[in-house]
Amino acid sequence: MSAEVEFAPSGFAAAEPPARPAGNIAAAALRFGSLIAFAAILLIFSLTAPYFLSIGNIGNVLGQSAISGVLAIGLTVVLIAGGSNVVTGGIDLSLAANMGLSAAVYASLTQLGYGDATAITASLLTGALIGTVNAIAVVYAGIVPLLATLAVMNIVAGLELVLTGNTVLPASTPFLSALSASDPFGIPVLAYVLLGFTAITAAIVQHTPLGLRLYAVGEFPEAARAAGLPLRRLLSGAFVASGLSGGIAGTLSVSYLSGSTTGSGEMLLPVVVTALLGSVFSRRLVPTVTGTLLSALLVGFLTNGFQLLNISSTLVSGVQGVLILIVVSATTLLRRQEA
């Protein structure tokens, strides 16, 4: 049973309108266009940059994509449960700031002499608490997710500044050293963490009744309500899960940077791009965890190729902005055609 194969219980299938040829052509163009673009990026950079497709470099891309990938997968869960409308549906803009504060908490505790177990627990609880605040603001206070998570983002960023004094707090422990190490083949441990996190989350979201309920709540909320599904509880759980992914990413960030970070806000755009772009790797053009992993690798290879060719990294942000416009515009038009 998979969300890709069986999107919702049979009771919801009747709500889907019949497919239109124009919509199918546009959907196929968007889906296969993204795959062709991915292949073209790999081909161009492999021809122009030495060692681009070497095992070591692929492992580096996976490792460098671990933090943004974990955050994007957390955002994907919110996109699934909240719906694809990025203004009124599922969006969590506080994730990058969440990661920054969670990393600061971890680094602060290690400086105070606490062990890794305490620091990890505190980091995860920090992320989950931020997700809970988002859930209360969106689900129970009824604030538009875009505005609610934007406000929480600013509050969390302020708390991070207070905690760190706008400086980097160094952190070094045996666990962090092991997390930032590489295996005998030169592949970073963070790459395995990303793959493991993706596998576990995909198994839960795409192959369990809970995951199918999240899709039903996001795409067919009225039908889900009529079927007796606990909409508020499911959506709240999605925000808490998203916050928890921010706490996990905070721990990964501390290991990657050997301390806290003052530039977590820069992660927001890549994370949003990765999560939104992930839907084009799905047969139904819906957010999926595996699609988000492919999207993270696409963005990672793009950034890595630019670095190998000594092309300004500022162009990457421009490309990411263009990708957001293309994906959001195309999926919005397709949904209007299906309505």
Residue, then its C-alpha position, 0 to 999 in steps of 0.5 A: m500500500s503506497a500513497e502513490v498507488e492508492f492515494a486515498p481510501s475508495g470513498f475519496a476516489a469518487a471526488e476526483p474529476p475525470a482526467r483531461p488530455a490537456g492536463n495530462i500533457a501538462a503534467a507529463a511535461l512537468r514531470f518528465g521535464s524535471l527528470i530531463a533537467f536532472a539528467a541534463i545537469l548531471l551530464i553537463f557537470s560530468l563533462t565539464a567538472p572532473y570527478f563530478l560523478s565520482i563516488g566520493n563527490i556523490g557522497n559529499v553531495l549527499g552529506q552536504s544535503a543532509i541538513s536541508g534534506v531533513l528539513a525539507i522532508g519535515l516541511t513535506v509532511v506539513l505540505i501533505a497534511g496541510g494541502s498544496n496551497v502555500v498560503t492557506g495550506g501547508i507551509d512551515l517557514s520557521l524550520a530554518a530558525n528552528m534548526g538554528l535554535s536547536a543547534a544553539v541549545y545543543a552547543s550551549l549544553t555541551q559548553l555547560g558540561y552536559g553529555d550528548a544524550t542530554a544535548i540531543t534530547a534538549s535539541l529534539l524537545t526544542g524542535a518539537l516545542i516549536g512545532t507545537v507552537n505552530a500547531i496551536a497557532v495554525v490549528y487552534a488559533g486559526i492563523v494562516p500558516l504563512l503568517a503564523t510560521l513567519a511570526v514564530m520564525n522571527i521569535v525563534a530567530g530572536l531567541e537564538l540571538v539571545l542564547t548565542g549573543n550572535t556568535v558561534l558557540p563551538a561544540s566538540t564531543p565524541f558523538l559529534s566527531a563520529l557524526s561528521a566523520s566519513d566511512p572507509f570509502g570517503i562517504p560522510v556519515l551524514a549521507y547515511v543519516l539522510l538516507g536512513f531518515t528518508a527511509i523511515t519517514a517514507a515508510i511511515v508517510q507513504h506506506t501506512p494508514l496514518g500516511l494515507r490519512l494525512y494525504a486525505v486531510g490535505e487534499f480532501p478535507e471535507a471528505a476526510r471530515a465526513a469520514g470522521l478523520p481527526l483533522r485537527r489532530l492529524l494536522s497538529g501532528a504534522f506540524v510537531a513532526s516538522g518541528l522535530s525534524g528541525g531539532i534533528a537538523g539542529t544536531l546534524s548542523v552542530s556536527y557539520l559546523s562543529g558548533s552553532t550557526t548564525g546563518s540559519g536563515e539562509m537555509l529557508l529558501p533551499v528548504v522551501v525549494t526542495a520541498l516544493l520541487g519534490s512534487v514533480f518527481s511524483r506520478r500524481l504531482v503530490p508531495t512525497v518523501t522520496g520525491t523530496l529526497l530526489s529534489a534535495l539531490l537535484v539542488g545539491f548537485l546543482t550547487n556542487g556543480f557550480q562550486l566545482l566550476n567556480i561559478s558564483s554561488t549567488l547564481v544558485s539562489g537565483v536558480q532556486g527562485v526560478l524553480i519555485l516560480i516554475v513549480v508553483s505556477a505549473t502545479t497551480l495551473l494544473r489544479r485549476q484545470e482539474a477543478 
